[in-house]
Amino acid sequence: MSTEAWENRYTVRKFSETNREINPKHLEYLETALNNLPYQCNIKSDLWIYLGSSDRDLEFRKWLMENIYNMHNEKHNFKEHMLPVYQAPAIMLCAKTGRAWLDTPGIKSHNTFVNQSRPKRDIDDIANRAEGMFTGVIISTMLNFGYKVGTFRCTDGLERDTPSDKLEYFTNYIKDRYETELANMFQTAEPDRFKFDPGTIVAFGPEDEKYIDIKTGKALKQGTNKAEWNGYGFHSYKITGRTTYDIPSCIFQ
C-alpha cells in the first residue's frame, strides 16, 4: 500500500470548480465505516452530516462559512473565510449536542435502554474524543480514495455579533431538516430537548488545478498569500503534517 497520499497531505484551501464529482460508492463506504466506529462507554453526544453540492446544501454551507467558519485578522484588516466549507464539492459536518443523546449501560428494561446520569465534563471529554476519531477516519478514507482533504475548526465567526441567534438558527435548521433522521437516531431521548453546536468540518474533492503542479500532481510551494473568491477572502497556503519542524508524532521501536 502506497504512503504517497499521506506524505503529500496538506490542508486544501480551494477545490476545483470544474471537477466536482464524488463517487456515490465512496460515500456508501464512508457511511458504513462511520456507522461502525466504536463509542467510549456507548455514549453519543455528536453526529455527522453529509452536505454536497445541491442548491439546498450549498445554501446552508454558505451560511456556515459566512456566520461561523471565519476569522478576522485585526492587524492586517483581513477577514479569512474557511472557503472549502462552502466551495468544496462536499463536506462532512460534525454537530455536537453538549450532552448525551445516547447513554446506555447495555441493559434493557422493557425494551428501553436505562440511562445513567453522567457529569457534563465527562460527556464533553468523550464527545471531543469521538469527534477526533471520526475526523481521522473521514480524512483517511477520502485520502485513500484519491480525494484531497481540508479540515476546519476555526469558528471565530460564531462569537461575533449575535452568537445566540446563530446557534439558534443552527439548531433549528438541523432539527427541521433532519426531523425524520433524528427521530430514528435519538431512540433514547427526544431531539427537541437538545441544542446543537457546530464542530469540525472535513471538506473533500479534487483540488483547484491552479494550486497543483501539473507535472508532479503535488502542491505548489507553500506561501502566505491572501486570495479572494467571489468576494470572500481566504488564504491559499498549504499546511502539511509537519509544517514548522520535521518532528514525528509517534514512536516505532
N, C-alpha and C positions, 0 to 999 in steps of 0.2 A: 504493500500500500504506500503510495507516494505521500510525502510530507510537504510537498510544494505549496499546497493551498494554505497551510499554516505558516510556513516560512515567509510567504508573501502576503500574509494577512495584514490588513490595515482598516481603519475606520473610514468607510467610503462616505464622502460628503455630498456627492451628487451622482445620481444614477442616469442611465441612458433615457433619452426622450423618445427614441425610436424603437428600441428593443425592449418591450415591456412584458414579454411572455414569462409566465410562471407555470411550470408543468403541473397540471392537476394531480398527477400521480405522486409528485413530490409532496404536495400538500397533504394528501391522504397518508403518506408515510409519516410526515411530521405530526399529524393529528394522532396517529396510533402511538407514536413514541411518547408524546406528551401525556396522553391518557393512561400510560402505563408506568410513569415515573413514580418513585416512592415518595411518600409524605411522612415526615417525622411525627410519630405518635398518631398518625392518621388524622392530622389536623389540616384543614384547608381554610385559608383566610385570604386567598387571592384567586384570580382566574385570568386566563389569557384569551384574547380576542384577535382573530384574523381580520385585517382590513386590506382590501385590494384596491383596484383602480376603477370601480364603478362610480357613477356620479354621487351616489349616496355615501359611499365610503370616503371619497375624496372631500366631500363637503365637511364631514366630521374631522378628517385628518387635517384639513386646512384650519379648522377651529382650534385643534390641539396645538398646532405649530404657532398660530398667532397669539394664543392666550396662555399657553403653558410651557411649551418646549422652546424657550428662547432665553437669552440673557443679554443684558445691556452693559457694555464697557464704557464706564463714565469717563475714563481717561482719554479714550480715543473717540468718544461720542459715536459709538458704533453698536447697533443692535444686531446681535448674531442670532439667526434663526437656525434651529436644528432642521435644516431643509429636508432631509430624507423622510422626516415624519409625514410630510405632505407630498414630496416629489418622487419618492421611490416607487417602484411598481407595486410593492406590497410591504406590509409591516405586521408584526405581532405586538400587541399592546397588553401590558400587564395592568390589571385593575385590582387594587388592594382594598380590603374591607375594614382593616383595622382590628377586627375581632373575628373569631372563628365562625364560619357558617357550616363547617362540619367538624365536630369534635367528638369522636366516638372511642370508647374503650374496647370496642369489638364485641360488645354484649348486646343482645337484642331482648327486649321485653315487650311481648305482644306485638311483634313485628316492627317495633320502633326502637331506634338507637337511643341509648341512655347517654345524655350529655353530661360531661364533667365540667365543673367550674374551674377555670384556669386564670391566673393573673394576666392582665393585658400585656405586661412586659414579656411574658413567655410567648404569648401569641405573636407579638411583634418580632421577637427573635426568630421564631420558627418561620414566620412569613418571609422574613428577609433571606433566610437560608434557602427557602423554596424558590423565591424569585431569582436568586443567583443560580441555582441548579437548573431551572427551566431556561434561563437566558443562555447558559453554557450549552445545553442540548440543542437549542434552536440554532445558535451560531455554528456548532459542529455539524449539524445535519445539513444546513444550507451550504456551508463551505464544501462539504463532501459531494454535494450535488452540482457544484461548479458555479454557484452564485457568489457575488460579492456581498459583503455584510457590513452594516454600521449599527452600533449600539448607542443609545441615547438615554440619559437620565437627568439632563440639565432641565430643571423645572422652575427656574427663577421667575419665569413669567407668571407663575401661579401666585407668587407673593406680592406682585404689584397690583395696583388699582383695587379690585374688589375680589379678593381670594374666595370669600364665602360664596359669592354669586357664581364664580367659575366652578367651584366644587359642586354646588347645587345643580348646575347645568350638566356637568359631567355625570353625576349620579343619576339624574332624571333621564338623560339620554340613554344610558345603559339599561336602566330599568324598563323604559318604554320600548326600546327597540328589541331587546332580548328577553322580553317577558316570558315567552314560552320556554326558552332555553334555561333561564334562571329557575323557573318553577321545577324543571327536571333536575337541575343540579342541587338546588337548596332543599333537599328532601328532609333534612332535619331542622330546618329553620325557615322563616318567612323572609323572602327577599325584600319586602317593604321595610323591614326593620333595619336594613343596612344602608350605609353610605359608602361610596366608592372614591378612592383616591388614585390618581394616575401614577404608574410606576415606570419600569423600564420599557423602552421600545426597541425592538430589533427590526431594522429595515433590511431588505434583501432584494436582489435582482442584478441584472447586468449594469456595470458602471458606465458613466458618461464617457464616451470614446475620447473626449478632449483630455481626460486626465490619465490616459493609458499610453504607454509606449507601444505603438502598433507593431514594432519589430519583435519585442520580447513579451508583450502582453502583461507587463508588470507596471506598477505605479510609477509615475514620474517622480523626480526628486522632491523631497519634502520642502514645502515653502510655508510662509505665513501670510500669504496674500489674501486680501479681502476680495470677495466676489459678490455678484448680485445676479439674481434670477427672478424675473417678473416682479421686480421691485423689492424683493426680500434679500437682505444682506446675509451673507454666510461666509465661513472660512473654508477654503478648498484644500487646506493642507492635509497631510496624511499623519495618522497616529498609528504606529506599529506596536507590536507586543513589547518591544524593548526600545522605547523612544529615546531616553536620555543616556542611560547606561546599559551596557550589554551584561545585564545581571539575570541569571536564571531564576525561575520561580519554584523549582523543585529539586530534590536530591535523588540521584540514582547512583548507587554504590556497588 
